[in-house]
Amino acid sequence: MAKVQSFEELIAWQKARDLARRIYGITTQGRFARDFGLSRQMQRSAVSIMSNIAEGYDRGSLGDYFRFLSIAKGSCAELRSQIYVAYDIGYLTAAEFQQLRDDTIELSRIIGGLRASVQRRRNDSNT
């Protein structure tokens, strides 16, 4: 298996990028666009996921990488919680809600797997 050369090659980052694009698309339409608080917060959460994956990767330290992946995973949970709010107040259809919820759960699992891999590499480098 080839070594990843840049954060853009990471599946976690690619999926986070796609999710951020979709969040922007949804939050800039109709009534949602007029709710500046929730729409901007969801946008920030989505961007935070991909940004922290990228920043952690490029920091060059496994400890930093692990920490930034933890932040990205937390931002993913934050976004999932905000998706519930958007659904509960009628900004998302049931289908949109389910798809975004499923996507954040999947992304969280991917980030968690990447974080576990980084932790194993950290442990191996300490032995």
JOLIN-V847709 format. One line per field, one symbol per residue. ss: DSSP state (a for helix, b for strand, c for the rest). Layout:
ss = ???
This chain:
ss = ccccccaaacaaaaaaaaaaaaaaaaaccaaaaacaaaaaaaaaaaaaaaaaaaaaaaaccaaaaaaaaaaaaaaaaaaaaaaaaaaacccccaaaaaaaaaaaaaaaaaaaaaaaaaaaaaaaacc
